[in-house]
Amino acid sequence: MNELMLEIILELTEDMTMEQLAEFRESISGDEEGILNEANKG
């Protein structure tokens, strides 16, 4: 994972609850489409 990806994920997740983080982690596990879906949700 590159630095930009890490910054984006930090931005997306900094205000999430533990439950939301768990769902986020599930949605992106080995799945680039999941990352895009999460980014577009917010």
N, C-alpha and C positions, 0 to 999 in steps of 0.2 A: 504494500500500500504506500502510495507516495504522500508527501507532506500536504498537498492540496486536498486529497481525499480525507486525510485525518482532520484537517481544519473544517471541512464541510460537515463531517460526521459530528464533530464537537459542537458546531453551531446548531445542528439539527437536534442534538440530544441534551444540550445543557439544561433545558427547562423541563425535561421529561421526568415522570415518576418512575419508580422501579418497575412497575407493571408495563408502562409504555416502553421502557428500555428493553424489557424482555421480548415484547412483541416486535420491536424494531430489530433486535438481534436475530430473531427467528426469520424475519422477512428478508434479511440480507445474507443469511448464512449460505455461502457458496453461490450467491445468486445476484448478478449485477442488475438484473431487471428489478429486483426488490429494492435496491439502492435508488434507482430512478423513480420508482413508485413512491417511496418515502419522501424523496426530495420534492416531488410534484404535489404531494398531499398538503404540505405546510404552506 
